[in-house]
Amino acid sequence: MRILIIEDEEKTAAFLSKGLKENGFSVNAAKNGVDGLNALEFGNYDLVILDVMLPLLDGWSVLAALRSKDIQTRVLLLTARDEVDDRVKGLELGADDYLVKPFAFSELLARIRTLLRRGAVVEQQILKCADLEIDTVKHRVTRSGKRIDLTPKELQLLALMARRQGEVLSRTVIAEQVWDMNFDSDTNVVDVAIRRLRNKVDDPFEVKLIRTVRGVGYVFEWNE
Ligand code: CA
């Protein structure tokens, strides 16, 4: 998941950037509204943390420009003020959520995760991870340009992991998302499916994408 931070206060930007990277996000930062908007237009970000008070172009203007260009990157607004008017204005302009400074990093992280999960409803058709490409509409998967044949469930599992790359997914979560199974179900089915998936997607290639997190579940991440 790619996040852009638009924040002119260097300390805050550095702190956010460090924390988000530690949590598996890919992070870039911009120090003013003009650079930020520019980055958003060309950077293909999943989410932007947008400070309201910015030099050159303020957060409101960045947000308005973004939505007028029909760029649907999720926007989390940061402001020093806690005024209802600001909140309403932000949401009217198309912000997805709102956080008042100062805030706890854990709170920010929770909001980001919720937004990214909600955003997953509007699903991207083509997912790219390292040399892997998944076309979820055409049901076509390739790695290094080589076609990989997957069953519908395997494709669903792979797409789930790719969409939530960097996030450790428990067997329970995977079972719920892919098989609509509840907590009591035998999650062994997940291990079996992962083994089959690895066999097709990872084993023939040098770079492995699926990592086991012992006692927890699986995560989609790799070293380039
Ligand atoms: Ca600021």
Residues whose N, C-alpha, C, O or C-beta is under 5 A from the ligand:
A	BS01	CA	D8 E9 D51 M53 L54
